[in-house]
Amino acid sequence: MTHSASAARIGGLAAAAAFAAWGLLPIYWKALGTVPAAEILCHRIVWSVPFVALLLAATHRLGEIRTILADRRTTGLLTVSALLVGSNWFVYIWAVNNAHIVESSLGYYINPLVSMLLGFIFFRDRLNRVQGLAIGFAVCGVLLELWQFGRIPWIALVLAVTFGLYGLVRKIVNTEALPGLFVETAIMGVPAAAFLLFRESQGLAALGHGTLAMDALLVGAGAVTSLPLAAFAFGARRLRLTTVGVLQYLSPTGMFALGVFVYGEEFTAAHLGTFAFIWAGVALYMLDSIVRLRRTPIAKV
């Protein structure tokens, strides 16, 4: 096996592990189901700061933080991305613990299509016919949901749009994943810590007032946030973007399977109609990515 092939294999395993972990994350949040979503979110933010700092220290990358903070524009944009990812995390945690895992998975299925549309709007990225058709299928799925149930799948749309916009801002900033996450969580960390202290002053806090297992899960929220991201960042540097694009669907597929087969969320023929349109759009997106990859000549090293 050549060095490049070995690196790609290791990268593929790391990225697959990251997406699989994200797909299984509902199990973790379900275990904290007795804690309000806002409090879980704040623990996730607060404990992510030291966990990410440890990862950066272990890889001798703490200096990157100073570089980021020295640039006001970068810090300002990361403040925006922090608000976006914080909103995404809150809605996701709330949705999981209120029996909306299936709809959450829908959001992450359509997220790449939303990102593609945002690229077209903000960066004038060209959409070919297949990509346009893929987005059209996703729109049809949302409209079918509205027609059948008299409601739009707002959880799915909020998750897809906030994460799509988050990716858009991070593309503009162009910082590495972990240093960027450290700055984002540090920015959110002050109000998050203040909220937790307020809960404690009111006798409503969960940490230190329940079981040791509950305390460990709350503190561990930082680890389940930072470790998969570190694995993803490691893998993504060793893989083609198309491979990452295919692997990313492990995450919503895991969520979907958990919601339907483990937690018994409702999934009727009407829901299947919505998902059929979304899955068709996803299939077209993946097919187009694979075709374009095969047409791209491999550069000689």
Backbone hydrogen bonds, N-H to C=O, Kabsch-Sander energy under -0.5 kcal/mol:
donor,donor_aa,acceptor,acceptor_aa,energy
6,S,2,T,-2.5
7,A,3,H,-2.6
8,A,4,S,-2.2
9,R,5,A,-2.1
10,I,6,S,-2.5
11,G,7,A,-2.8
12,G,8,A,-2.6
13,L,9,R,-2.2
14,A,10,I,-2.3
15,A,11,G,-2.7
16,A,12,G,-2.6
17,A,13,L,-2.3
18,A,14,A,-2.0
19,F,15,A,-2.5
20,A,16,A,-2.5
21,A,17,A,-2.3
22,W,18,A,-2.2
23,G,19,F,-2.0
24,L,20,A,-1.4
25,L,21,A,-0.6
25,L,22,W,-0.6
27,I,24,L,-1.7
28,Y,24,L,-0.6
28,Y,25,L,-0.7
29,W,25,L,-1.9
30,K,26,P,-2.6
31,A,27,I,-1.5
32,L,28,Y,-0.5
32,L,29,W,-1.0
33,G,30,K,-1.9
35,V,32,L,-2.2
40,I,36,P,-2.2
41,L,37,A,-2.7
42,C,38,A,-2.1
43,H,39,E,-2.1
44,R,40,I,-2.6
45,I,41,L,-2.3
46,V,42,C,-2.9
47,W,43,H,-2.6
48,S,44,R,-0.9
49,V,45,I,-1.1
51,F,47,W,-1.4
52,V,48,S,-3.0
53,A,49,V,-2.1
54,L,50,P,-2.3
55,L,51,F,-1.9
56,L,52,V,-2.5
57,A,53,A,-2.6
58,A,54,L,-2.5
59,T,55,L,-1.1
60,H,57,A,-1.4
61,R,56,L,-3.0
64,E,61,R,-1.5
65,I,62,L,-1.4
66,R,62,L,-0.8
67,T,63,G,-1.5
68,I,64,E,-2.0
69,L,65,I,-2.6
70,A,66,R,-1.5
71,D,68,I,-1.4
72,R,70,A,-0.7
75,T,71,D,-2.4
76,G,72,R,-2.7
77,L,73,R,-2.5
78,L,74,T,-2.3
79,T,75,T,-1.4
80,V,76,G,-1.6
81,S,77,L,-2.5
82,A,78,L,-2.0
83,L,79,T,-1.8
84,L,80,V,-1.9
85,V,81,S,-2.8
86,G,82,A,-2.5
87,S,83,L,-1.9
88,N,84,L,-2.2
89,W,85,V,-2.7
90,F,86,G,-2.3
91,V,87,S,-2.3
92,Y,88,N,-2.2
93,I,89,W,-2.7
94,W,90,F,-2.7
95,A,91,V,-2.7
96,V,92,Y,-2.6
97,N,93,I,-2.0
98,N,95,A,-1.2
99,A,96,V,-1.0
100,H,95,A,-2.4
104,S,100,H,-1.8
105,S,101,I,-2.4
106,L,102,V,-1.6
107,G,103,E,-1.5
108,Y,104,S,-1.6
109,Y,105,S,-1.7
110,I,106,L,-2.0
111,N,107,G,-0.9
114,V,110,I,-2.4
115,S,111,N,-2.8
116,M,112,P,-2.0
117,L,113,L,-2.0
118,L,114,V,-2.7
119,G,115,S,-2.2
120,F,116,M,-1.6
121,I,117,L,-2.1
122,F,118,L,-3.1
123,F,118,L,-0.5
123,F,119,G,-1.6
124,R,120,F,-0.5
125,D,119,G,-2.1
128,N,126,R,-0.5
132,G,128,N,-2.4
133,L,129,R,-2.5
134,A,130,V,-2.3
135,I,131,Q,-2.2
136,G,132,G,-2.1
137,F,133,L,-2.3
138,A,134,A,-1.7
139,V,135,I,-2.3
140,C,136,G,-2.3
141,G,137,F,-2.1
142,V,138,A,-1.9
143,L,139,V,-2.6
144,L,140,C,-2.5
145,E,141,G,-1.8
146,L,142,V,-2.0
147,W,143,L,-2.4
148,Q,144,L,-2.7
149,F,145,E,-2.5
150,G,146,L,-1.6
151,R,145,E,-0.7
154,W,152,I,-2.5
157,L,153,P,-2.3
158,V,154,W,-2.9
159,L,155,I,-2.5
160,A,156,A,-2.5
161,V,157,L,-2.9
162,T,158,V,-2.6
163,F,159,L,-1.9
164,G,160,A,-2.0
165,L,161,V,-2.9
166,Y,162,T,-2.1
167,G,163,F,-2.4
168,L,164,G,-1.8
169,V,165,L,-2.6
170,R,166,Y,-2.6
171,K,167,G,-1.7
172,I,168,L,-1.6
173,V,169,V,-2.5
174,N,170,R,-2.7
175,T,170,R,-0.5
180,G,176,E,-1.9
181,L,177,A,-2.4
182,F,178,L,-2.5
183,V,179,P,-2.1
184,E,180,G,-2.4
185,T,181,L,-2.9
186,A,182,F,-2.3
187,I,183,V,-2.4
188,M,184,E,-2.2
189,G,185,T,-1.4
190,V,186,A,-0.8
192,A,188,M,-2.0
193,A,189,G,-2.9
194,A,190,V,-2.2
195,F,191,P,-2.1
196,L,192,A,-2.0
197,L,193,A,-2.4
198,F,194,A,-2.2
199,R,195,F,-2.4
200,E,196,L,-2.1
201,S,197,L,-2.4
202,Q,198,F,-1.4
203,G,200,E,-1.4
204,L,199,R,-3.0
205,A,199,R,-0.9
209,H,206,A,-1.9
215,D,211,T,-2.0
216,A,212,L,-2.5
217,L,213,A,-2.1
218,L,214,M,-2.2
219,V,215,D,-2.4
220,G,216,A,-2.6
221,A,217,L,-0.6
221,A,218,L,-0.8
222,G,219,V,-1.5
224,V,220,G,-2.4
225,T,221,A,-0.7
226,S,222,G,-2.2
227,L,223,A,-2.6
229,L,225,T,-0.7
230,A,226,S,-2.3
231,A,227,L,-2.3
232,F,228,P,-2.6
233,A,229,L,-2.8
234,F,230,A,-2.2
235,G,231,A,-2.4
236,A,232,F,-3.3
237,R,233,A,-1.3
238,R,235,G,-1.6
239,L,236,A,-1.0
244,V,240,R,-2.0
245,G,241,L,-2.5
246,V,242,T,-1.7
247,L,243,T,-2.6
248,Q,244,V,-2.0
249,Y,246,V,-1.3
250,L,247,L,-2.3
251,S,248,Q,-1.1
253,T,249,Y,-1.5
254,G,250,L,-2.2
255,M,251,S,-2.1
256,F,252,P,-2.8
257,A,253,T,-2.4
258,L,254,G,-2.3
259,G,255,M,-2.9
260,V,256,F,-2.4
261,F,257,A,-2.5
262,V,257,A,-0.7
262,V,258,L,-1.4
263,Y,258,L,-2.8
265,E,259,G,-3.3
272,L,268,T,-2.2
273,G,269,A,-1.6
274,T,270,A,-1.3
275,F,271,H,-2.4
276,A,272,L,-2.7
277,F,273,G,-1.6
278,I,274,T,-1.9
279,W,275,F,-3.6
280,A,276,A,-2.0
281,G,277,F,-2.1
282,V,278,I,-2.5
283,A,279,W,-2.7
284,L,280,A,-2.1
285,Y,281,G,-2.2
286,M,282,V,-2.7
287,L,283,A,-2.6
288,D,284,L,-2.7
289,S,285,Y,-2.1
290,I,286,M,-2.4
291,V,287,L,-2.5
292,R,288,D,-2.4
293,L,289,S,-2.0
294,R,290,I,-2.1
295,R,291,V,-1.4
296,T,292,R,-0.8
296,T,293,L,-0.8
299,A,297,P,-0.5
